[in-house]
Amino acid sequence: GNPELPTAVNITWSSINFKTILQWQPKPSGYFYTVEIHGQTSDTKKKCILTTETECDVTDVLRNVKETYTAHILSVMSSGMDNFEEPPFAVSEKFTPYSQTVLGKPEIQNYTQKDSKLTVVFQDPLTPYTFPNGSFQSIRDIFQHDLQYKLYYWKDQSSGKKDTVTKSHTFEVSVDSTKNYCFYIQGIIPSRRENRHGQESMVLCTSVGRNILDDYGAEVFIIIAVLAIAVITLAIVLSVILCKRKKAKAAREKEPLNGV
């Protein structure tokens, strides 16, 4: 090999919903990188052969998600792959997709607040892996009973937060029928020691019986009251002015004409 070639540093695995990207430094100059993925029980697979990039999508060679992998990032010249001598390389940390991929954001499909019940229906994030018929597997298809979801909910404009857990696609919780509620969902793998909690969904709020004071508070009430007082005051002032003008005009009309 060529021991003078720089080897990769700062090697990191980035994985969300099992889509996994390997990243490293530095940018090569005058040489190339080739990635080798080594599994504990699987054959070595090459990816991103003779690349000048510093990242590589290795999702398709990590299909056995419970396998533990390491990546060897080889530094090679363009003809280096034809040599029998091993090129210099750097080794990544171990990576197990099943226990380390991050759970992505759940997608909230619909929600209703009727009387004293809040119902939220959501969908599992999809993975890059497919079934034989070509449809994409969801994270539930892979994690199965290991997967849970948690709903966090609270009264609109309140800091008191409650939560509840489900293994289905629907939450139903009891709420105050006169108040609006905000909420979000997060996937959880309780069996994990790390990366237990997934990404949070977007925050949504119900709008049952919402009025302008719910949205903007007492400030709007004060502004409306001030404007109302100003309008009433202006009306009174104009009425007084008009009344005085009428009296003055009537007085002028009663005065005798000059020279009569």
C-alpha positions in Angstrom: 0.0 0.0 0.0 0.9 3.7 0.2 1.3 4.7 3.8 1.8 8.3 2.8 -1.8 8.7 1.8 -3.9 10.4 4.5 -6.6 8.2 6.2 -10.1 9.3 7.1 -10.9 11.0 10.4 -14.0 12.0 12.3 -16.0 9.1 10.9 -19.7 9.3 11.9 -22.8 7.3 11.3 -26.0 9.3 10.6 -29.2 7.3 10.5 -32.9 8.2 10.6 -35.6 5.6 10.0 -32.8 3.2 8.8 -31.6 5.5 6.1 -27.9 5.5 7.0 -25.2 7.9 5.8 -21.5 7.4 6.6 -19.5 10.7 6.8 -15.8 11.5 7.4 -13.0 14.0 6.7 -10.8 15.3 5.0 -11.7 16.0 1.3 -9.2 14.0 -0.8 -6.7 15.6 -3.0 -4.8 13.3 -5.5 -6.4 10.1 -4.1 -9.8 8.5 -3.6 -11.8 6.7 -0.9 -13.5 3.3 -1.1 -15.9 2.2 1.7 -16.0 -1.4 3.0 -18.8 -2.5 5.3 -17.9 -5.4 7.6 -20.7 -7.3 9.4 -20.2 -9.7 12.3 -21.8 -12.5 10.3 -22.1 -11.1 6.8 -19.7 -10.8 3.9 -17.7 -7.6 3.3 -19.4 -5.3 0.9 -17.9 -2.4 -1.0 -19.7 1.0 -1.5 -18.8 4.3 -3.0 -15.8 2.9 -4.8 -13.1 5.4 -5.8 -15.1 8.4 -4.6 -13.9 11.9 -4.0 -16.9 12.6 -1.7 -16.7 12.4 2.1 -20.0 10.7 2.6 -21.6 7.5 1.5 -25.2 6.2 1.6 -24.8 2.6 3.0 -28.5 1.9 3.6 -28.8 -0.9 1.1 -25.9 -3.0 2.7 -27.3 -2.8 6.2 -30.6 -4.7 5.5 -29.9 -7.1 8.4 -30.8 -4.3 10.9 -29.9 -6.3 14.0 -26.4 -7.0 12.7 -23.5 -4.9 14.1 -21.3 -3.3 11.4 -18.0 -1.4 11.1 -16.9 0.6 8.1 -13.3 0.6 6.7 -12.6 3.7 4.7 -9.7 3.0 2.4 -7.5 5.7 1.0 -6.4 4.6 -2.5 -4.9 5.9 -5.7 -6.9 5.4 -8.9 -5.0 2.2 -9.7 -4.8 1.1 -6.0 -7.6 -1.4 -6.2 -5.6 -3.5 -8.7 -2.7 -3.9 -6.2 -2.4 -7.0 -4.0 -1.1 -4.9 -1.1 -3.7 -3.5 1.4 -4.2 0.3 1.2 -4.2 2.4 4.3 -7.6 2.7 5.9 -9.5 4.0 9.0 -12.1 2.1 11.0 -15.4 3.5 12.2 -17.1 2.9 15.5 -19.5 -0.1 15.6 -23.0 0.6 14.4 -26.2 -1.5 14.9 -29.2 0.0 13.0 -31.9 -1.6 15.1 -30.6 0.0 18.3 -29.1 3.2 16.9 -31.1 4.6 14.1 -33.2 7.6 15.1 -37.0 7.4 14.9 -38.3 10.1 12.6 -41.2 12.4 13.0 -44.7 10.7 13.0 -47.2 12.2 10.6 -50.4 13.3 12.2 -53.2 12.4 9.7 -56.2 14.0 11.5 -57.5 15.1 14.9 -60.8 16.1 16.4 -61.9 17.5 19.7 -65.6 16.6 20.3 -67.2 17.3 23.7 -64.7 16.1 26.2 -62.7 13.7 23.9 -59.5 14.6 21.9 -58.8 12.0 19.2 -55.5 12.0 17.3 -54.8 9.6 14.3 -51.2 9.4 13.0 -49.0 7.4 10.6 -45.7 5.5 11.1 -42.6 6.9 9.4 -41.5 4.9 6.4 -38.1 3.3 5.9 -36.1 2.9 2.7 -36.6 -0.9 2.8 -39.3 -2.5 0.8 -41.5 -5.6 0.8 -41.4 -8.0 -2.1 -44.3 -6.2 -3.7 -42.3 -2.9 -3.7 -44.2 -1.1 -0.9 -42.1 0.6 1.7 -41.8 -0.9 5.2 -42.6 1.3 8.1 -40.7 1.5 11.3 -43.5 -0.5 12.9 -42.9 -3.3 10.4 -39.4 -3.6 11.7 -39.7 -2.8 15.4 -43.1 -4.4 15.8 -43.9 -4.7 19.6 -40.8 -2.8 20.6 -42.3 0.4 19.2 -44.6 2.8 21.2 -45.8 6.3 20.7 -46.3 9.0 23.3 -48.8 11.9 23.0 -48.0 15.1 24.9 -50.9 17.5 25.2 -51.8 20.6 27.2 -54.4 23.3 27.4 -53.7 26.1 24.9 -51.7 28.9 26.5 -51.0 26.7 29.5 -47.6 25.2 30.7 -49.1 22.1 32.3 -48.3 19.2 30.1 -49.8 15.6 30.2 -48.8 12.5 28.3 -50.2 9.1 27.4 -48.8 6.1 25.5 -50.2 3.8 22.8 -49.0 0.9 20.5 -51.8 1.7 18.0 -52.2 4.5 15.5 -54.8 6.4 17.5 -54.9 8.4 20.8 -58.1 9.1 22.7 -57.8 11.3 25.8 -60.3 13.1 28.0 -60.1 16.9 27.9 -62.0 20.0 29.1 -64.7 20.5 26.5 -64.5 24.3 26.9 -60.8 24.6 26.3 -58.6 24.2 23.2 -55.6 21.9 23.4 -52.2 21.7 21.7 -50.3 18.4 21.2 -47.4 16.5 19.5 -46.4 12.9 19.1 -43.0 11.1 19.6 -42.0 7.5 18.9 -40.3 5.5 21.7 -38.3 2.3 21.9 -38.5 1.5 25.6 -36.0 -1.4 25.3 -33.2 0.9 24.1 -30.5 2.2 26.5 -29.7 5.1 24.1 -31.7 6.9 21.4 -34.9 5.8 23.2 -37.0 8.9 22.1 -37.5 9.8 18.5 -38.1 13.1 16.7 -41.1 15.1 17.7 -44.0 15.7 15.3 -45.2 19.2 14.5 -47.3 20.9 17.2 -51.0 21.2 16.4 -53.8 22.9 18.3 -57.6 22.4 18.3 -59.9 25.4 17.7 -63.1 24.5 19.5 -64.9 27.7 20.7 -61.8 29.8 20.1 -62.4 33.5 20.2 -60.3 36.6 19.9 -59.6 36.8 23.6 -58.2 33.2 23.5 -55.8 34.2 20.8 -54.6 37.6 22.1 -55.7 37.9 25.7 -56.6 40.9 27.7 -54.6 43.3 25.6 -57.1 43.2 22.8 -60.0 43.8 25.3 -58.2 46.9 26.6 -57.5 48.2 23.0 -61.2 47.6 22.1 -62.4 49.4 25.2 -60.1 52.4 24.5 -61.3 52.6 20.9 -64.9 52.4 22.0 -64.4 55.2 24.5 -62.7 57.3 21.9 -65.5 56.8 19.4 -68.2 57.6 22.0 -66.2 60.8 23.1 -65.9 61.9 19.4 -69.6 61.3 18.9 -70.5 63.5 21.9 -68.1 66.3 20.9 -69.5 66.3 17.3 -73.0 66.4 18.7 -72.2 69.3 20.9 -70.5 71.2 18.1 -73.5 70.6 15.7 -76.0 71.6 18.4 -74.1 74.9 19.0 -74.0 75.6 15.2 -77.8 75.0 14.9 -78.5 77.4 17.8 -76.2 80.0 16.4 -77.8 79.7 12.9 -81.3 80.0 14.4 -80.3 83.1 16.4 -79.0 84.8 13.2 -82.2 84.0 11.3 -84.3 85.8 14.1 -82.3 89.0 13.9 -84.1 91.8 11.8 -82.6 92.6 8.4 -80.6 95.9 8.2 -82.5 98.8 6.7 -85.9 97.4 7.3 
